Structures are given as structure tokens and as C-alpha cells.
Amino acid sequence: MSERGAVRAVRLGPRSVVALALTSAAGVAAFGWPLLADETSGLAHSADAPWLFAALLPLLLAVAVATVADTGLGAKSVAMLGVLAAAGAALRPLGAGTAGLEPMFFLMVLSGRVLGPGFGFVLGALSMFAGALLTGGVGPWMPFQMLSMGWVSMGAGLLPGAERIRGRRELLLLAGYGALAALLYGLVMNLQGWPYIAGLGSGVSFVPGDPLQENLARYVAYVLATSLGWDVPRALLTVVLTLTLGSAVLRALRRATRRAAFDASPVFRDAERPS
């Protein structure tokens, strides 16, 4: 049996879709509130981040439970999730965000591609959580990082041609997506820190109650001035690792997925009667 015909992503059932939609909607609201805040709103996430974190963990658990309930996954899927999350967490300290070099991005993209959007979302979030514990990066920003990395891996699982595109074409697709996702990750994560500089009187400060277009213009200037020099190296490293190591990693992931046979159902046959 060919690898193309044998490998199947972890299926995303209706309950998984609902859980992912709820989690993503909560994340969009948590990230986007500064653009819609009025003058009396709090200016930072420091007060609401613990509540967001408390709400996020049950939602992530709901995604995992919904996936298991929809597909009947068992110990093999949990083991695969644990191994990949540990690998992603181990890659994070190698760069630790230095100059934006974060090698875990390429693994999250490739894993999401092979294992699907639901599995990818949980994997990205758990990898970021474990990586934060390893690097001591636990703080109000962590739930936002978990959401963002979950979206990165989930997006890879939603890319077209999962069963048709292989070889160089697939690597180019994943490299392009990885570069875009790495840039968007920085763009979205900046929304978490941007409100902290409100009231500084600079041209990039967040001003609650100002028209949306004016705050958007300030935000774009803020991103260009503060994080673009980190986001571009992250995107370039993701492209380089995907093009150089992507084939081997994809083969290993597909081999492990095929052998685990996540979508296989047990079949019991009657023992043959002796003649």
C-alpha cells in the first residue's frame, strides 16, 4: 500500500469543530478588544489574562475530548500528541526567541499538515505551554502564545491537497505557509503587548476610544518599529528548515501515523472450525 493512500489525518468531527470554533472565538475577542475599547476600558491584559487562561484550558480540553469522542482515538493518539509536544517544547529553548529564531515553528507546521487541524491546534497549544515551562516564560502572555501557536498548526492542517500534493510542491506550499504564519504570529502577538504602551504620547501608542482606522495605523507603525526585525528571521528560518528537513520529517510523521492507524476500526472474525 502506498504512503499516499495509507496516511489519513486525524478526523475532525462535528463536536471538534464546535469546540475549536468556541476556542478561536474567545481568542479573537481576547486579542482584538484593544481596537474596540472605549476610554474607560482597562489598558492591558494583566488583569484579564488569568481569567483568559482559566477559560482557555477547559476549552482546549474540550477540543481534545471532542476529538476523542468523534473519532474514538485512544492511547496511540495521546502518545503521539505527547511525543510531538515534547519535541516542540524541546526545540523552543534552542532559539528562545533570539532575533526571532524559533525552530519549533516548522515542526508545528509539518505536524499540523500530517495530523490535521484539530490535532494540530491542541499540539500547538500544548507545545507552547510546555516550552514556556522549560524556558521560564510563564506570564500574562502565555495564554495568547498558546492560542496563536494552536492557530499556526491548525492552519497547516487546513491547507489543500493533503492527499494529492507531495514532493517539492508540498514543501514549497508548507514553506510559504510557514513564512506567512510566522509573520502573522508576530502580528497577532503584538496585540497582547501593545496596550501596555498606551498613554506614552508616541505616534505608536494605543489610544482607547480613538477611531478604529487611527488605532490601526498606530498599530501598524508599532509592528514595523518593534517586531518586524524578529518576525522576518523567524519566517526565514521556518522556510529554510522546511525546505531542508521537511521531506525527512514528513516521511517520519506519515510513517508513524500509518503504523498507528488512527482511523482503523477493529474487525473480529470467527475462528475457523476444524474440518
ZISUL-V687015 format. One record per pair of residues at least 24 apart in sequence whose C-alpha atoms are under 7 Angstrom apart, sorted by the first residue. I is the first residue (numbers start at 1). J is the second residue. Records with the same first field share a line. If there is no record, write none. Layout:
I = J / J
This chain:
4 = 163
6 = 258
7 = 254 / 257 / 258
9 = 114 / 115 / 116
10 = 115 / 116 / 119 / 262
11 = 71
12 = 67 / 118
13 = 67 / 70
15 = 66 / 70
16 = 63 / 66 / 67 / 118
19 = 59 / 62 / 63
20 = 63
23 = 59
27 = 147
31 = 191 / 192
34 = 195
35 = 212 / 215
37 = 208 / 209
38 = 208 / 209
39 = 208 / 209
43 = 195 / 196 / 198
44 = 195 / 196
45 = 192
46 = 140
49 = 140
50 = 140
53 = 143
60 = 122
64 = 122
73 = 262
76 = 260
81 = 123
85 = 123 / 126 / 127
86 = 127
88 = 127
89 = 127 / 128 / 130 / 131
90 = 131
92 = 131
93 = 135
99 = 230 / 233
100 = 230 / 231 / 233 / 234
101 = 233 / 234 / 237
102 = 234
103 = 237 / 238
105 = 238
106 = 178 / 238 / 241 / 242
108 = 153
109 = 152 / 153 / 156 / 178
110 = 250
112 = 153 / 154 / 156 / 157
113 = 156 / 157
114 = 157 / 253 / 254
115 = 157
116 = 157
117 = 153 / 154 / 155 / 157 / 158
118 = 154
120 = 150 / 153 / 154 / 157
121 = 150 / 151 / 153 / 154
122 = 150
123 = 150
124 = 149 / 150 / 153
125 = 149 / 150
141 = 192
144 = 189
148 = 185
152 = 181
171 = 242 / 243 / 246
175 = 238 / 239 / 242 / 243
178 = 235 / 238 / 239
179 = 235 / 236 / 238 / 239
182 = 231 / 234 / 235
183 = 231 / 232 / 235
186 = 231
187 = 223
